[in-house]
Amino acid sequence: MVVEILRQMLITVFWLSLPLLAVGFIAGIVVSLLQIVTSMQDPAFGTVPRLGAFLAATLLFLPWLLSKMMAYTTSILGDLGRYAR
């Protein structure tokens, strides 16, 4: 039973982190390409757009993330009696 709970937890964490990691990856590729094309190697030029993309993705996916987390929490707490045995 513990293995099933851990497996369910890891799958949930994977699906919750996937959209934000994908947006961060795509933003990193785009910013890196822009830095290569413009030959601008300023660290702020690379960091600020990535953080902006990550913030926008967080705000965009927040309702979906919250619903997934609430569904997982409800499923864990709903079976609490079964785990107590």
Summary of the structure (lengths in Angstrom):
residues: 85
radius of gyration: 18.7
end to end distance: 11.0
largest distance: 63.3
contacts: 191
relative contact order: 0.13
helix: 92%
strand: 0%
